[in-house]
Amino acid sequence: MSLLTSNYLTPHGREEEWRFTPLKRLAGLHDLSLDVADHISISSKAALAAGVSLTTPDAAEFPPGYASNDVVTNRIRQNVKKISLLSIDKDIELSEPIFLKRSCGNTAELSRLVIQAGVNSRATVIIENNGSAQIGEEIEISLAAGASLNFITLQEWDRDAVHVGQHHAIIAKDAQFTSYVVSIGGSVVRISPTVEFTGPGAFADLYGIYFATDGQHLEHRIHVDHNVPNAKSRVNYKGALAGNDARTVWIGDVFIHKGADGTDTYELNRNLLLTDGARADSVPNLEIETGEIIGAGHASTTGRFDDEQLFYLQSRGIPSDIARRLVIRGFFAEIVSKLKSEELEERLMGRIDDELAKVGE
């Protein structure tokens, strides 16, 4: 029996971290008795700017910078022989985003991406996930002192895709990390954005939007580890659900360690149920070991579509289907507008409109 198999057993659904996830639909990514291919699936959509490189070194040259208790993540670490490495040099400021795309095969596969942002660098990285896939991924993001990184992942998969991933950011002194997780497509998508701070003055802003329709399971499990003084974090995820057996799960964990004085954190999750037959689970958690903090809080709401807003728009001559679309766009606008890209905003809103049309308005 391998070291991994002895320490990390195949989950059966009774474990706390897996009890919401439909294991039978994971294409064996979690099942240690089944073989899963190792595949380099990340590539650049365009020529990279000076000071940026994308290579595929041996995994042994870049051991993980953090410990993980996730079964799929540790399976990736044991099996992946080569990784994708995106390096951003120190002191450079990129005016255009780095666009990465993922190309997957026809069978279940594993992938690991490491992103290194140099001292005082400024960049935006966008990863586009689309098509059919059965993928387990780990993305490790390391921000050196003073770096600023906007990290956007777009889960626009076909309806048969399965995606299980951990995105872990390690944020140094005075660095700023802003994450946007957008999950719209796929059959089962389970993403765990996690953050740890290694120096004071670090800041993490974690945003997410998701839209689930008939039979989709979209799960996001956030963990922010405040283990140094004077760090700040904000979490804001919004989701909408429409159609029979549409299911979303949001778990938000913030842990403020003893000695992490001056911490400032808040997490928020809001869910909008558009039809009967949809279910949203939202579980915010906050653990505090020191009283010397600036602020810490969380909130979660799940509610039905606001008929008053719909009536208000219809009373002014707006057709019901357009009025409904406007209300939903308004719900997501707070987060989508932060992308500061009109092209990306319209692309995402268009995809949401398409999903609405599939379940009827």
Protein Blocks (a to p, Z undefined) as FASTA:
>chain_A
ZZklmmmccdehlamklmmpcfklnnommmmkbccddddfbdcfbdcdehiacddddfkl
mccfbdcfbfklmmmmmmmmbdcdddddehiacfbdcdddddddfbdcdddddddddehi
acddddddedjddddddddddddehiacddddddfbcfkbccdddddddddehiacdddd
ddfbdjbdcdddddddfbehiacdddddddddehiacddddddddfbghiacdddddddd
edehiacdddddddddehiahiacddddddddfbghiacddddddddfbfbbfbdcdddd
dddddfklmmmmmmnopafklmmmmmmmmmmmmmmmmnopaklmmmmmmmmmmmmmmnoZ
Z
